[in-house]
């Protein structure tokens, strides 16, 4: 019922993506202003007054959005390139065939190659977390064992991509060139640099097959949101075509 009184609206915007949050805030202010003018054009004071609250990133600091994405890019490039170069070097020197002739099983040889690299990459994860926290001031609000478990799973994915490249390539020059056709599309469709919402619909669907996109979502969700429920919802229940720039609660 119309009472000709002012109404306060609280709008909660997910501030993990600072750029998208600013755009959503501008859209909401325009919508509220147009609604107020339509409700009462002759009234000086607006009938509807909005108050926006940015969740998880109140200051809309861009580094909180960019640094976790860069962390995912670095881990992807490092894990894929180092593992592929290591395996190709074994093929060039002929030591891989010698290892296959030993009594050791194939999985034992594979684990011997993967384990040292996995330990080194885990150290890189701790180093990256320290830099993001101390240098850039990115908060860590999530459950650390959950973060390390999901990060370890993604490191295995990155190493597996490198082993696949080493299987196809014959030398180190080929593996580096082939990696450009794998890593660059992963970077472009991951959402680390450009928002996924701004991509064409075809690339939004293709990005669902990109493990880097889900890992970056995990990093941002665990470090800034700190809730497993919102993390799972963001990873698996979002529509790639009809995805909204922010979640609003009225």
Residue frames as qw, qx, qy, qz and C-alpha x, y, z in Angstrom:
[[0.000, 0.890, 0.456, 0.000, 0.00, 0.00, 0.00],
 [0.407, 0.494, -0.022, 0.768, 1.39, 3.41, -0.95],
 [0.460, -0.736, -0.393, 0.302, 2.07, 5.55, 2.12],
 [0.275, 0.878, -0.044, 0.388, 4.27, 8.32, 0.63],
 [0.574, -0.766, 0.285, 0.042, 7.08, 7.51, 3.07],
 [0.285, 0.693, -0.660, -0.050, 10.75, 6.83, 2.52],
 [0.987, -0.130, 0.068, -0.073, 11.85, 3.18, 2.47],
 [0.149, -0.734, 0.654, 0.103, 15.38, 2.01, 3.23],
 [0.963, 0.240, -0.100, -0.074, 16.81, -0.86, 1.18],
 [0.438, -0.650, 0.599, 0.165, 19.95, -2.74, 2.13],
 [0.828, 0.513, -0.196, -0.110, 21.81, -4.23, -0.83],
 [0.657, -0.520, 0.519, 0.170, 24.52, -6.82, -0.18],
 [0.677, 0.678, -0.266, -0.110, 27.04, -7.22, -3.00],
 [0.927, -0.172, 0.131, 0.307, 29.75, -9.88, -3.26],
 [0.067, 0.958, -0.246, -0.132, 32.96, -7.85, -3.28],
 [0.784, -0.236, 0.462, 0.342, 35.38, -10.65, -4.15],
 [0.506, 0.393, 0.427, 0.638, 35.36, -9.39, -7.75],
 [0.160, -0.535, -0.217, 0.800, 35.96, -5.69, -7.11],
 [0.044, 0.111, -0.456, -0.882, 35.37, -4.56, -10.69],
 [0.265, -0.379, -0.797, -0.389, 32.09, -6.45, -11.03],
 [0.270, -0.585, -0.632, 0.430, 30.95, -5.18, -7.63],
 [0.058, -0.385, 0.003, 0.921, 31.47, -1.57, -8.72],
 [0.195, -0.069, -0.627, -0.751, 29.48, -2.16, -11.90],
 [0.317, -0.471, -0.820, -0.071, 26.68, -3.89, -9.99],
 [0.208, -0.533, -0.451, 0.685, 26.55, -1.05, -7.46],
 [0.053, 0.228, -0.239, -0.942, 26.21, 1.49, -10.26],
 [0.280, -0.238, -0.765, -0.529, 23.39, -0.49, -11.88],
 [0.310, -0.525, -0.759, 0.227, 21.55, -0.81, -8.59],
 [0.116, -0.453, -0.231, 0.853, 21.82, 2.91, -7.85],
 [0.171, 0.064, -0.457, -0.870, 20.41, 3.72, -11.29],
 [0.326, -0.357, -0.833, -0.270, 17.53, 1.27, -10.82],
 [0.271, -0.552, -0.623, 0.484, 16.65, 2.72, -7.41],
 [0.037, -0.342, 0.011, 0.939, 16.87, 6.29, -8.71],
 [0.247, -0.086, -0.616, -0.743, 14.61, 5.56, -11.67],
 [0.346, -0.457, -0.820, -0.016, 12.14, 3.78, -9.41],
 [0.200, -0.499, -0.442, 0.718, 12.08, 6.73, -7.01],
 [0.101, 0.216, -0.233, -0.943, 11.43, 9.21, -9.82],
 [0.318, -0.211, -0.755, -0.534, 8.66, 7.01, -11.19],
 [0.319, -0.485, -0.775, 0.249, 7.01, 6.70, -7.78],
 [0.136, -0.883, -0.351, 0.279, 6.98, 10.39, -7.02],
 [0.556, 0.429, 0.155, 0.695, 8.40, 12.88, -9.49],
 [0.085, -0.830, -0.096, -0.543, 7.23, 15.92, -7.53],
 [0.724, -0.685, -0.038, 0.071, 8.81, 14.92, -4.22],
 [0.151, 0.864, -0.464, 0.126, 12.19, 16.41, -3.46],
 [0.382, -0.474, 0.779, -0.148, 13.37, 13.63, -1.13],
 [0.453, 0.169, -0.801, -0.352, 13.57, 10.19, -2.80],
 [0.822, -0.283, -0.003, -0.494, 10.98, 7.68, -1.70],
 [0.986, -0.086, -0.064, 0.128, 13.51, 4.85, -1.76],
 [0.045, -0.862, 0.498, -0.083, 16.96, 5.21, -0.21],
 [0.951, 0.127, -0.269, 0.088, 19.48, 2.45, -0.85],
 [0.358, -0.777, 0.515, -0.055, 22.42, 1.44, 1.32],
 [0.844, 0.369, -0.389, -0.002, 24.99, -0.84, -0.33],
 [0.604, -0.622, 0.496, -0.044, 27.15, -3.18, 1.73],
 [0.629, 0.533, -0.559, -0.086, 30.07, -4.93, 0.00],
 [0.904, -0.370, 0.196, -0.088, 30.70, -8.36, 1.45],
 [0.927, -0.037, 0.139, 0.346, 34.18, -9.97, 1.76],
 [0.535, 0.122, 0.123, 0.827, 35.94, -6.95, 0.21],
 [0.041, -0.850, -0.434, 0.296, 34.45, -3.76, 1.69],
 [0.154, -0.723, 0.206, 0.641, 37.17, -1.53, 0.26],
 [0.771, 0.616, 0.146, -0.065, 36.90, -3.08, -3.23],
 [0.269, -0.709, 0.565, 0.326, 40.67, -3.59, -3.30],
 [0.756, 0.516, -0.276, -0.294, 41.59, -4.83, -6.77],
 [0.188, 0.526, -0.823, 0.104, 44.65, -6.75, -5.56],
 [0.534, -0.100, 0.732, -0.410, 42.41, -9.07, -3.54],
 [0.821, 0.428, 0.217, -0.311, 40.90, -10.15, -6.86],
 [0.584, 0.710, -0.387, -0.072, 44.01, -10.17, -9.07],
 [0.093, -0.616, 0.765, -0.162, 46.62, -11.74, -6.78],
 [0.696, -0.057, 0.684, -0.209, 44.80, -15.09, -6.23],
 [0.798, 0.573, 0.104, -0.154, 44.33, -15.32, -10.00],
 [0.339, 0.773, -0.534, 0.052, 48.02, -14.71, -10.61],
 [0.436, -0.429, 0.763, -0.208, 48.82, -17.36, -8.02],
 [0.832, 0.228, 0.475, -0.174, 46.78, -19.89, -9.99],
 [0.647, 0.742, -0.165, -0.056, 48.50, -18.88, -13.24],
 [0.029, 0.729, -0.675, 0.108, 51.97, -19.27, -11.76],
 [0.597, -0.222, 0.746, -0.192, 51.22, -22.70, -10.32],
 [0.834, 0.447, 0.274, -0.171, 49.75, -23.84, -13.63],
 [0.525, 0.782, -0.335, 0.018, 52.70, -22.71, -15.73],
 [0.161, -0.647, 0.725, -0.172, 55.25, -24.01, -13.24],
 [0.704, -0.102, 0.671, -0.210, 53.72, -27.45, -12.76],
 [0.829, 0.503, 0.218, -0.109, 53.06, -28.10, -16.46],
 [0.466, 0.809, -0.355, 0.055, 56.34, -26.77, -17.87],
 [0.217, -0.631, 0.726, -0.166, 58.67, -28.24, -15.25],
 [0.753, -0.039, 0.634, -0.169, 57.09, -31.70, -15.36],
 [0.797, 0.589, 0.111, -0.067, 57.03, -31.77, -19.18],
 [0.304, 0.816, -0.484, 0.089, 60.67, -30.64, -19.48],
 [0.451, -0.490, 0.725, -0.174, 61.75, -33.21, -16.91],
 [0.826, 0.163, 0.528, -0.111, 60.09, -36.09, -18.76],
 [0.679, 0.732, -0.059, -0.007, 61.32, -34.93, -22.18],
 [0.010, 0.788, -0.610, 0.084, 64.85, -34.67, -20.85],
 [0.645, -0.236, 0.717, -0.115, 64.60, -38.28, -19.74],
 [0.821, 0.471, 0.319, -0.058, 63.48, -39.26, -23.24],
 [0.425, 0.857, -0.291, 0.016, 66.31, -37.34, -24.90],
 [0.142, -0.677, 0.711, -0.125, 69.01, -38.85, -22.71],
 [0.666, 0.135, -0.705, -0.202, 67.61, -42.38, -23.02],
 [0.014, -0.203, 0.813, -0.546, 67.38, -42.96, -19.28],
 [0.673, 0.007, 0.207, -0.710, 63.61, -43.45, -19.42],
 [0.838, 0.213, -0.437, -0.248, 64.00, -46.64, -21.46],
 [0.391, 0.292, -0.782, 0.386, 66.61, -47.88, -19.01],
 [0.330, -0.149, 0.572, -0.735, 64.23, -47.29, -16.11],
 [0.809, 0.097, -0.055, -0.578, 61.50, -49.24, -17.88],
 [0.736, 0.267, -0.622, -0.005, 63.84, -52.21, -18.16],
 [0.003, -0.332, 0.749, -0.574, 64.40, -52.32, -14.40],
 [0.225, -0.300, -0.923, 0.083, 62.25, -54.53, -12.10],
 [0.112, 0.303, 0.407, -0.854, 60.39, -51.42, -10.91],
 [0.298, 0.616, 0.728, 0.044, 56.79, -51.09, -12.01],
 [0.234, 0.525, 0.319, 0.754, 55.64, -48.23, -14.22],
 [0.341, -0.853, -0.281, -0.277, 53.67, -46.59, -11.42],
 [0.697, -0.569, -0.049, 0.434, 56.73, -46.68, -9.16],
 [0.508, 0.108, 0.236, 0.822, 58.81, -44.91, -11.80],
 [0.024, -0.695, -0.371, -0.615, 56.04, -42.36, -12.28],
 [0.533, -0.813, -0.233, -0.001, 55.74, -41.71, -8.56],
 [0.690, -0.333, 0.040, 0.642, 59.51, -41.28, -8.29],
 [0.321, 0.311, 0.289, 0.847, 59.32, -38.56, -10.94],
 [0.223, -0.728, -0.386, -0.520, 56.22, -36.83, -9.56],
 [0.626, -0.641, -0.380, 0.230, 56.95, -36.84, -5.81],
 [0.494, -0.257, -0.064, 0.828, 59.97, -34.46, -5.78],
 [0.046, 0.321, 0.341, 0.882, 58.21, -32.05, -8.11],
 [0.430, -0.675, -0.524, -0.291, 55.06, -32.18, -5.98],
 [0.592, -0.555, -0.311, 0.495, 57.06, -31.33, -2.85],
 [0.345, -0.060, 0.116, 0.929, 58.75, -28.39, -4.57],
 [0.142, -0.470, -0.457, -0.741, 55.44, -27.05, -5.88],
 [0.520, -0.686, -0.508, 0.033, 53.95, -27.34, -2.40],
 [0.494, -0.393, -0.141, 0.762, 56.78, -25.13, -1.18],
 [0.111, 0.212, 0.333, 0.912, 55.87, -22.65, -3.92],
 [0.343, -0.659, -0.568, -0.355, 52.31, -22.62, -2.59],
 [0.544, -0.649, -0.340, 0.408, 53.51, -21.65, 0.90],
 [0.384, -0.164, 0.115, 0.901, 55.77, -18.98, -0.59],
 [0.048, -0.415, -0.485, -0.768, 52.91, -17.56, -2.69],
 [0.439, -0.720, -0.531, -0.083, 50.59, -17.50, 0.34],
 [0.523, -0.506, -0.199, 0.656, 53.20, -15.64, 2.36],
 [0.231, 0.025, 0.265, 0.936, 53.67, -13.03, -0.37],
 [0.201, -0.553, -0.563, -0.580, 49.93, -12.53, -0.88],
 [0.511, -0.721, -0.456, 0.106, 49.42, -12.03, 2.86],
 [0.528, -0.531, -0.084, 0.658, 52.48, -9.94, 3.76],
 [0.275, -0.066, 0.341, 0.897, 53.07, -7.92, 0.59],
 [0.168, -0.310, -0.525, -0.775, 49.58, -7.47, -0.88],
 [0.269, -0.052, 0.519, -0.809, 47.54, -7.85, 2.31],
 [0.613, -0.104, -0.559, -0.549, 45.12, -10.41, 0.90],
 [0.566, -0.368, 0.517, -0.526, 43.21, -11.97, 3.83],
 [0.404, 0.074, -0.903, -0.128, 42.94, -15.68, 4.46],
 [0.542, -0.225, 0.306, -0.750, 39.59, -16.44, 6.10],
 [0.854, 0.056, -0.365, -0.368, 39.15, -20.07, 5.10],
 [0.881, -0.370, 0.291, -0.047, 40.07, -23.48, 6.47],
 [0.042, 0.743, -0.622, -0.244, 43.76, -24.04, 5.74],
 [0.454, -0.134, 0.876, 0.092, 43.70, -27.89, 5.53],
 [0.610, 0.594, 0.505, -0.140, 40.85, -27.64, 3.00],
 [0.312, 0.887, -0.216, -0.262, 42.83, -25.15, 0.95],
 [0.148, -0.579, 0.778, 0.194, 45.94, -27.35, 0.93],
 [0.584, 0.134, 0.801, -0.024, 43.93, -30.45, 0.03],
 [0.578, 0.740, 0.315, -0.137, 42.30, -28.75, -2.97],
 [0.154, 0.871, -0.409, -0.225, 45.58, -27.13, -3.99],
 [0.391, -0.366, 0.832, 0.148, 47.36, -30.50, -3.86],
 [0.646, 0.411, 0.642, -0.041, 44.70, -31.94, -6.12],
 [0.460, 0.875, 0.030, -0.150, 45.23, -29.15, -8.62],
 [0.131, -0.732, 0.629, 0.227, 49.00, -29.61, -8.52],
 [0.565, -0.007, 0.816, 0.122, 48.46, -33.21, -9.60],
 [0.573, 0.713, 0.394, -0.085, 46.31, -31.90, -12.46],
 [0.186, 0.919, -0.280, -0.206, 49.05, -29.47, -13.56],
 [0.323, -0.490, 0.785, 0.196, 51.72, -32.18, -13.40],
 [0.639, 0.282, 0.716, 0.015, 49.46, -34.50, -15.40],
 [0.488, 0.852, 0.101, -0.159, 49.12, -31.86, -18.12],
 [0.014, -0.802, 0.563, 0.198, 52.91, -31.61, -18.28],
 [0.498, -0.183, 0.840, 0.111, 53.29, -35.39, -18.58],
 [0.642, 0.578, 0.496, -0.080, 50.72, -35.40, -21.38],
 [0.321, 0.909, -0.194, -0.182, 52.72, -32.73, -23.23],
 [0.225, -0.613, 0.741, 0.157, 55.92, -34.73, -22.75],
 [0.658, 0.132, 0.741, 0.011, 54.23, -37.79, -24.21],
 [0.594, 0.753, 0.279, -0.052, 53.29, -35.94, -27.40],
 [0.183, 0.923, -0.327, -0.084, 56.51, -33.92, -27.85],
 [0.928, 0.205, -0.162, 0.265, 59.83, -35.37, -28.97],
 [0.559, 0.141, -0.272, 0.770, 62.20, -32.73, -27.59],
 [0.228, -0.511, -0.438, 0.703, 62.25, -29.72, -25.29],
 [0.050, 0.134, -0.254, -0.957, 61.63, -27.21, -28.09],
 [0.329, -0.298, -0.724, -0.528, 58.46, -29.00, -29.13],
 [0.370, -0.519, -0.728, 0.252, 57.13, -29.28, -25.60],
 [0.135, -0.390, -0.210, 0.886, 57.57, -25.53, -25.03],
 [0.194, 0.033, -0.431, -0.881, 55.78, -24.67, -28.28],
 [0.385, -0.362, -0.799, -0.287, 52.96, -27.13, -27.66],
 [0.278, -0.433, -0.642, 0.569, 52.48, -25.77, -24.13],
 [0.075, 0.149, -0.032, -0.986, 51.50, -22.38, -25.60],
 [0.432, -0.164, -0.587, -0.665, 48.47, -23.99, -27.26],
 [0.533, -0.412, -0.735, 0.075, 47.43, -25.48, -23.91],
 [0.362, -0.373, -0.459, 0.721, 48.37, -22.88, -21.30],
 [0.022, 0.009, -0.113, -0.993, 47.27, -19.72, -23.12],
 [0.451, -0.372, -0.545, -0.601, 43.65, -20.87, -23.69],
 [0.558, -0.447, -0.649, 0.259, 43.54, -22.00, -20.06],
 [0.274, -0.238, -0.263, 0.894, 44.72, -18.58, -18.90],
 [0.151, -0.113, -0.288, -0.939, 42.30, -16.64, -21.14],
 [0.579, -0.362, -0.522, -0.511, 39.23, -18.67, -20.09],
 [0.489, -0.172, -0.728, 0.450, 40.10, -18.93, -16.40],
 [0.285, -0.866, -0.345, -0.222, 38.68, -15.61, -15.27],
 [0.647, -0.416, -0.152, 0.621, 41.97, -14.54, -13.73],
 [0.270, -0.077, 0.198, 0.939, 42.44, -11.60, -16.09],
 [0.326, -0.122, -0.311, -0.885, 39.05, -10.94, -17.72],
 [0.539, 0.015, 0.584, -0.607, 35.70, -11.72, -16.06],
 [0.218, 0.125, 0.940, 0.232, 34.01, -14.83, -17.40],
 [0.300, 0.668, 0.571, -0.371, 30.72, -12.91, -17.61],
 [0.214, 0.758, -0.186, -0.587, 32.19, -10.69, -20.37],
 [0.190, -0.244, 0.851, 0.425, 33.11, -13.66, -22.59],
 [0.560, 0.086, -0.466, -0.680, 30.94, -14.94, -25.46],
 [0.844, -0.204, 0.215, -0.447, 28.55, -17.76, -24.51],
 [0.903, 0.276, -0.326, 0.039, 30.64, -20.40, -26.32],
 [0.401, 0.460, -0.587, 0.531, 33.74, -19.56, -24.28],
 [0.493, -0.429, 0.407, -0.638, 31.71, -19.52, -21.08],
 [0.967, -0.044, 0.020, -0.248, 30.70, -23.12, -21.72],
 [0.782, 0.391, -0.395, 0.283, 34.25, -24.09, -22.69],
 [0.004, 0.618, -0.524, 0.586, 35.59, -22.50, -19.51],
 [0.820, -0.363, 0.195, -0.398, 33.70, -25.12, -17.51],
 [0.972, 0.130, -0.126, 0.153, 36.24, -27.66, -18.83],
 [0.365, 0.664, -0.390, 0.524, 39.12, -25.49, -17.66],
 [0.711, -0.410, -0.489, 0.296, 40.53, -26.73, -14.32],
 [0.355, 0.082, -0.214, 0.906, 42.25, -23.40, -13.77],
 [0.310, -0.482, -0.212, -0.792, 38.91, -21.58, -13.65],
 [0.752, -0.516, -0.372, -0.174, 37.69, -23.79, -10.82],
 [0.703, -0.166, -0.353, 0.594, 40.99, -23.56, -8.96],
 [0.142, 0.274, -0.080, 0.948, 40.99, -19.76, -9.07],
 [0.535, -0.524, -0.269, -0.606, 37.41, -19.80, -7.80],
 [0.809, -0.373, -0.417, 0.180, 38.56, -22.08, -4.99],
 [0.507, 0.037, -0.275, 0.816, 41.43, -19.75, -4.05],
 [0.125, -0.362, -0.024, -0.924, 39.22, -16.67, -3.98],
 [0.668, -0.479, -0.373, -0.430, 36.44, -18.48, -2.17],
 [0.787, -0.321, -0.423, 0.314, 38.60, -20.01, 0.56],
 [0.453, 0.045, -0.232, 0.860, 40.79, -16.95, 1.17],
 [0.110, -0.191, 0.010, -0.975, 38.07, -14.28, 1.13],
 [0.653, -0.347, -0.301, -0.602, 34.71, -15.95, 1.68],
 [0.048, -0.345, 0.826, -0.443, 35.94, -18.70, 3.95],
 [0.693, 0.058, 0.472, -0.541, 32.79, -20.80, 3.59],
 [0.266, -0.089, 0.912, 0.299, 32.61, -24.21, 1.95],
 [0.413, 0.569, 0.686, -0.186, 28.94, -23.86, 1.02],
 [0.309, 0.861, -0.002, -0.403, 29.38, -20.70, -1.04],
 [0.114, -0.552, 0.718, 0.408, 32.50, -22.19, -2.61],
 [0.360, 0.144, 0.909, 0.154, 30.69, -25.30, -3.84],
 [0.384, 0.743, 0.486, -0.254, 27.77, -23.23, -5.08],
 [0.142, 0.827, -0.266, -0.474, 30.09, -20.92, -7.01],
 [0.177, -0.394, 0.825, 0.364, 31.97, -23.82, -8.62],
 [0.140, 0.103, 0.963, 0.206, 29.16, -26.11, -9.64],
 [0.194, 0.629, 0.727, -0.195, 25.77, -24.40, -9.59],
 [0.078, 0.633, -0.067, -0.768, 26.48, -21.20, -11.55],
 [0.689, 0.601, 0.403, 0.027, 24.94, -20.92, -15.01],
 [0.536, -0.188, 0.302, 0.766, 27.77, -20.00, -17.43],
 [0.170, 0.463, 0.494, 0.716, 25.41, -18.06, -19.68],
 [0.306, -0.779, -0.347, -0.423, 22.97, -16.48, -17.25],
 [0.611, -0.298, -0.408, 0.609, 25.52, -15.77, -14.53],
 [0.097, -0.959, -0.207, -0.168, 24.92, -12.48, -12.76],
 [0.397, 0.620, -0.364, 0.571, 27.74, -10.05, -11.89],
 [0.013, -0.277, 0.657, -0.701, 26.87, -10.08, -8.18],
 [0.343, -0.446, -0.827, 0.004, 24.47, -11.58, -5.68],
 [0.180, -0.380, 0.101, -0.902, 21.96, -9.19, -4.18],
 [0.297, -0.405, -0.833, 0.234, 19.93, -9.60, -1.04],
 [0.183, -0.493, -0.143, -0.839, 17.04, -7.27, -0.30]]
